[in-house]
Structures are given as structure tokens and as C-alpha cells.
Amino acid sequence: MKKAKQFLAIIGILLLVGLYVLTFVLAIIDDPNTMKLLSASIVATIVIPAGIWIIGIFVKLSSPSKGPDDNSQDDSQ
């Protein structure tokens, strides 16, 4: 589960950085769609981390929980 969280976090970071770079480049070249992309970047700054957090909660809830008597190590020798 830890690797899944790390993978989702890396994907989220790449998406956000890509949006920010694209917005910056379009602002420099004075594209008419820059304001729309800036709005999308601002919304994505909130939506992407929240989406990753929600997915993490669903993954945590769907995985079998370990009780106090449930040991993942085999103690028999």
C-alpha cells in the first residue's frame, strides 16, 4: 500500500508541475488561452491532492485490516 501511495503522489506532482510549466510558457508567449489554463491550474492545485487523498482513503478501507492477534510473521519454527 505504501508503494501505491508513493506512485499516486509522484503522478500528482508530475501533473501539477506540468500544468504550472505549461501555464508559465503560455504566459510568456502571450497565448490567448493563458487565463483559462491558469484557472485550470488553480483548480487542479486543490482537486488533484484531494483526489489522491480520497483514493488513499478508499484503498485503506478496502484493504484487509490487521487485528491485534493478526501477525504477518510466522512464529512457528
C-alpha beads as a LAMMPS data file, in Angstrom:
LAMMPS data file: protein, C-alpha beads

77 atoms
76 bonds

1 atom types
1 bond types

-500.0 500.0 xlo xhi
-500.0 500.0 ylo yhi
-500.0 500.0 zlo zhi

Masses

1 110.0

Atoms # bond

1 1 1 0.000 0.000 0.000
2 1 1 2.919 2.314 0.672
3 1 1 4.129 1.952 -2.915
4 1 1 0.659 2.747 -4.240
5 1 1 0.582 5.950 -2.189
6 1 1 4.048 6.904 -3.401
7 1 1 3.044 6.206 -7.009
8 1 1 -0.089 8.355 -6.682
9 1 1 1.905 11.146 -5.054
10 1 1 4.501 11.118 -7.851
11 1 1 1.782 11.175 -10.528
12 1 1 0.091 14.092 -8.745
13 1 1 3.351 16.013 -8.510
14 1 1 4.093 15.450 -12.194
15 1 1 0.607 16.599 -13.206
16 1 1 0.807 19.759 -11.113
17 1 1 4.328 20.663 -12.237
18 1 1 3.335 20.046 -15.854
19 1 1 0.342 22.353 -15.512
20 1 1 2.428 25.071 -13.873
21 1 1 5.149 24.882 -16.528
22 1 1 2.613 24.927 -19.348
23 1 1 0.839 27.930 -17.816
24 1 1 4.144 29.756 -17.427
25 1 1 5.254 29.023 -21.007
26 1 1 1.915 30.121 -22.458
27 1 1 2.045 33.306 -20.374
28 1 1 5.490 34.100 -21.788
29 1 1 4.428 33.580 -25.401
30 1 1 1.210 35.573 -24.767
31 1 1 -1.293 32.903 -25.761
32 1 1 -4.974 33.930 -25.542
33 1 1 -5.806 30.754 -23.589
34 1 1 -3.411 31.550 -20.739
35 1 1 -6.125 32.724 -18.341
36 1 1 -8.161 29.554 -18.884
37 1 1 -5.092 27.429 -18.209
38 1 1 -4.257 29.495 -15.129
39 1 1 -7.776 28.839 -13.835
40 1 1 -7.362 25.129 -14.551
41 1 1 -4.019 25.131 -12.709
42 1 1 -5.555 26.794 -9.665
43 1 1 -8.435 24.313 -9.583
44 1 1 -6.066 21.368 -10.124
45 1 1 -3.922 22.572 -7.211
46 1 1 -6.883 21.769 -4.968
47 1 1 -8.558 18.892 -6.825
48 1 1 -5.532 16.660 -7.531
49 1 1 -4.250 16.414 -3.919
50 1 1 -7.815 15.999 -2.637
51 1 1 -8.428 13.245 -5.191
52 1 1 -5.239 11.454 -4.199
53 1 1 -6.253 11.724 -0.537
54 1 1 -9.718 10.285 -1.281
55 1 1 -8.228 7.414 -3.309
56 1 1 -5.870 6.711 -0.402
57 1 1 -8.809 6.508 1.983
58 1 1 -10.643 4.058 -0.300
59 1 1 -7.520 1.916 -0.654
60 1 1 -7.081 1.901 3.108
61 1 1 -10.718 0.947 3.675
62 1 1 -10.691 -1.792 1.042
63 1 1 -7.518 -3.484 2.307
64 1 1 -7.956 -6.124 4.993
65 1 1 -7.266 -4.670 8.403
66 1 1 -4.888 -6.307 10.815
67 1 1 -6.228 -7.000 14.249
68 1 1 -4.134 -7.211 17.428
69 1 1 -3.931 -11.022 17.072
70 1 1 -3.079 -10.962 13.361
71 1 1 0.684 -11.279 12.902
72 1 1 2.134 -11.246 9.438
73 1 1 5.233 -13.124 10.592
74 1 1 5.219 -16.873 11.023
75 1 1 6.310 -17.698 14.604
76 1 1 6.393 -21.481 14.189
77 1 1 9.866 -22.944 13.771

Bonds

1 1 1 2
2 1 2 3
3 1 3 4
4 1 4 5
5 1 5 6
6 1 6 7
7 1 7 8
8 1 8 9
9 1 9 10
10 1 10 11
11 1 11 12
12 1 12 13
13 1 13 14
14 1 14 15
15 1 15 16
16 1 16 17
17 1 17 18
18 1 18 19
19 1 19 20
20 1 20 21
21 1 21 22
22 1 22 23
23 1 23 24
24 1 24 25
25 1 25 26
26 1 26 27
27 1 27 28
28 1 28 29
29 1 29 30
30 1 30 31
31 1 31 32
32 1 32 33
33 1 33 34
34 1 34 35
35 1 35 36
36 1 36 37
37 1 37 38
38 1 38 39
39 1 39 40
40 1 40 41
41 1 41 42
42 1 42 43
43 1 43 44
44 1 44 45
45 1 45 46
46 1 46 47
47 1 47 48
48 1 48 49
49 1 49 50
50 1 50 51
51 1 51 52
52 1 52 53
53 1 53 54
54 1 54 55
55 1 55 56
56 1 56 57
57 1 57 58
58 1 58 59
59 1 59 60
60 1 60 61
61 1 61 62
62 1 62 63
63 1 63 64
64 1 64 65
65 1 65 66
66 1 66 67
67 1 67 68
68 1 68 69
69 1 69 70
70 1 70 71
71 1 71 72
72 1 72 73
73 1 73 74
74 1 74 75
75 1 75 76
76 1 76 77
